[in-house]
């Protein structure tokens, strides 16, 4: 399996602002982030729930409010 394809694709939506700290947390995890309708939408592959939880805790530490998490095809 190709490294880009490993893991499960997730979409995480939070309320908050795209700051330098958020951008660094995103880039460190190889995720993409877009601003859509006043929300931040993170997309990327996670090797497991531990990696996904790591992102969720990091976003919480940055003061962002979690709105949704879902698997994506």
N, C-alpha and C positions, 0 to 999 in steps of 0.2 A: 504494500500500500504506500502511496506517495505521502511524504511528510505533510504536505498541504491538506491532505484529505483525512488525516488521522483525527479522531475525536468526533464529538457531536457538535453540530452547529447550533448556536443559541442566539437569540435576540433579547437584549436586556434594555428596558426603557426606564429612565429615571427623570425626575423633575430636578432641574438645576441648570447651572451655567457652565459652559465649556471654558474652563480656566486652564492655565499652564499645568497645574497639578493634575487635573483630569486628563489632559492630553498626554502627559508623561505616563500616567497609570495605564492608559490605553495602549500607547506605543510599546510599553514594556511587556505587554501581554499579546502583542501582535493583533490587536483588534482594530476595527474601523469604528469611528464615531461620527454621527451626523446629527445636526439639529433639525428637528421636524416638529412643527406646530408648538414651539416652546418647550420641547422635551429633547433630551439627549437619547439617542438610540445607538447602542453598542452591538456590533455584530462580530462573531468570530467562532472559532472552534475551540472546544475545551476537551482535554484528555480524560476528564472525569469530573465528578461532583466536587472533589477537593479543589480543583482549579477554578471551577465556577464559583464556589463559595469564597475563594480567595478574592476574586473580583468583587463580589457582593460586599464583603467586609471592607475592602478598600474604598468602594464608593460610599459606603456608610461613614467611614472615617473622614471622607472629604465633605460630608454634610449633604450628600445628595439623597433624595427620597426615592426609594424603589417603587415603581409603578407596575411593572410586569416582567416576567421571565418566561420565555417559551422556546421550545425546540423549533428549529427551522430546517426546511428541506434543502 
